[in-house]
Amino acid sequence: MFRPCIDLHDGKVKQIVGGSLKDDGAGLRTNFVSERPASWFAELYRRDGLMGGHVIKLGPGNDAAALAALAAFPGGLHLGGGVDAENATGWLEAGASHVIVTSWVFRDGQLDWERLKNLVGVIGKQRLVLDLSCRRRGADYFVVTDRWQKFTELTVSRETLVRLADYCDEFLIHAADVEGLCRGIDSELVSKLGEWTPIPTTYAGGAKSLADLEEVTRVGNGRVDLTIGSALDIFGGTGVTYADAVEFNRR
């Protein structure tokens, strides 16, 4: 299935080459900046019944745009970016169906189980998506945090996914090495996710054509959905039309 996205940077809807996003802004590579507000995209997804897309705040200055998107499609979108135990409830009350958490549940390269359990105690596992976005190092995929710049010691593996599935409703996994490049998906990672994950999982990274959507559906064993970003025509891309992606879901 196709899952939509709204990536926010400096209050605007953008498509960014994933590995180029750094705290100081140096070297940022942007594929697309929309003249339309985040709410326009949310209304589009609502019209077409595309549930479970993600709104990601990439740094500060994005709260107003995120709130507008959630108001335009209440209960239809996941919200991520700077989420912690203190603000998670507020985002859910603002209209997010789930919150997406990454960096906050990691400390010093390790997953902080107390923080994770505390968060689940506050909002419940059924409202939580764990972002296990990763980069490859050797034969393994390691979870990366802090705008995909810091490697943790946690690998994306069967053991990891099975254990963490007890604490969340879904996984969101960007293949940060290929994110935004439109050179094709990481089929090896998708295949492993389809084999290992016990709960719904959304993969993002590198999608360039409708064939990628078909491949994710096939090799993901029906457990993995695909987010298409920079290749999509509503984000300035030429590889996939939004209408075709919606039609794929309807089929």
ChimeraX attribute file (.defattr): number of C-alpha atoms within 10 A of each C-alpha:
attribute: neighborCount
match mode: 1-to-1
recipient: residues
	/A:1	21
	/A:2	26
	/A:3	21
	/A:4	23
	/A:5	22
	/A:6	27
	/A:7	21
	/A:8	26
	/A:9	19
	/A:10	14
	/A:11	19
	/A:12	20
	/A:13	27
	/A:14	23
	/A:15	25
	/A:16	23
	/A:17	22
	/A:18	23
	/A:19	20
	/A:20	20
	/A:21	20
	/A:22	16
	/A:23	12
	/A:24	7
	/A:25	9
	/A:26	9
	/A:27	10
	/A:28	14
	/A:29	15
	/A:30	15
	/A:31	16
	/A:32	17
	/A:33	15
	/A:34	13
	/A:35	9
	/A:36	10
	/A:37	17
	/A:38	26
	/A:39	20
	/A:40	14
	/A:41	19
	/A:42	27
	/A:43	17
	/A:44	13
	/A:45	22
	/A:46	17
	/A:47	10
	/A:48	12
	/A:49	14
	/A:50	19
	/A:51	17
	/A:52	20
	/A:53	20
	/A:54	25
	/A:55	27
	/A:56	21
	/A:57	24
	/A:58	21
	/A:59	18
	/A:60	12
	/A:61	14
	/A:62	20
	/A:63	16
	/A:64	10
	/A:65	22
	/A:66	29
	/A:67	19
	/A:68	18
	/A:69	26
	/A:70	26
	/A:71	18
	/A:72	21
	/A:73	24
	/A:74	20
	/A:75	18
	/A:76	22
	/A:77	29
	/A:78	26
	/A:79	29
	/A:80	25
	/A:81	23
	/A:82	18
	/A:83	20
	/A:84	20
	/A:85	18
	/A:86	9
	/A:87	11
	/A:88	24
	/A:89	18
	/A:90	12
	/A:91	20
	/A:92	20
	/A:93	12
	/A:94	17
	/A:95	21
	/A:96	29
	/A:97	23
	/A:98	28
	/A:99	27
	/A:100	26
	/A:101	25
	/A:102	24
	/A:103	23
	/A:104	18
	/A:105	21
	/A:106	21
	/A:107	13
	/A:108	10
	/A:109	15
	/A:110	13
	/A:111	18
	/A:112	13
	/A:113	13
	/A:114	10
	/A:115	16
	/A:116	22
	/A:117	14
	/A:118	14
	/A:119	22
	/A:120	17
	/A:121	12
	/A:122	13
	/A:123	16
	/A:124	15
	/A:125	20
	/A:126	14
	/A:127	20
	/A:128	23
	/A:129	25
	/A:130	24
	/A:131	22
	/A:132	26
	/A:133	24
	/A:134	26
	/A:135	23
	/A:136	17
	/A:137	10
	/A:138	7
	/A:139	6
	/A:140	14
	/A:141	19
	/A:142	21
	/A:143	29
	/A:144	27
	/A:145	21
	/A:146	17
	/A:147	19
	/A:148	23
	/A:149	17
	/A:150	16
	/A:151	20
	/A:152	19
	/A:153	13
	/A:154	18
	/A:155	20
	/A:156	22
	/A:157	16
	/A:158	14
	/A:159	11
	/A:160	14
	/A:161	18
	/A:162	14
	/A:163	11
	/A:164	18
	/A:165	18
	/A:166	11
	/A:167	20
	/A:168	19
	/A:169	18
	/A:170	23
	/A:171	26
	/A:172	22
	/A:173	24
	/A:174	25
	/A:175	26
	/A:176	24
	/A:177	19
	/A:178	20
	/A:179	25
	/A:180	27
	/A:181	21
	/A:182	20
	/A:183	14
	/A:184	17
	/A:185	24
	/A:186	20
	/A:187	14
	/A:188	10
	/A:189	20
	/A:190	28
	/A:191	18
	/A:192	16
	/A:193	26
	/A:194	23
	/A:195	15
	/A:196	18
	/A:197	23
	/A:198	18
	/A:199	17
	/A:200	17
	/A:201	24
	/A:202	25
	/A:203	27
	/A:204	25
	/A:205	27
	/A:206	27
	/A:207	29
	/A:208	23
	/A:209	20
	/A:210	18
	/A:211	13
	/A:212	19
	/A:213	22
	/A:214	15
	/A:215	16
	/A:216	26
	/A:217	20
	/A:218	15
	/A:219	19
	/A:220	24
	/A:221	16
	/A:222	13
	/A:223	21
	/A:224	26
	/A:225	22
	/A:226	27
	/A:227	23
	/A:228	29
	/A:229	31
	/A:230	28
	/A:231	26
	/A:232	24
	/A:233	14
	/A:234	16
	/A:235	20
	/A:236	17
	/A:237	18
	/A:238	13
	/A:239	17
	/A:240	22
	/A:241	18
	/A:242	18
	/A:243	12
	/A:244	12
	/A:245	19
	/A:246	18
	/A:247	12
	/A:248	14
	/A:249	13
	/A:250	10
	/A:251	6
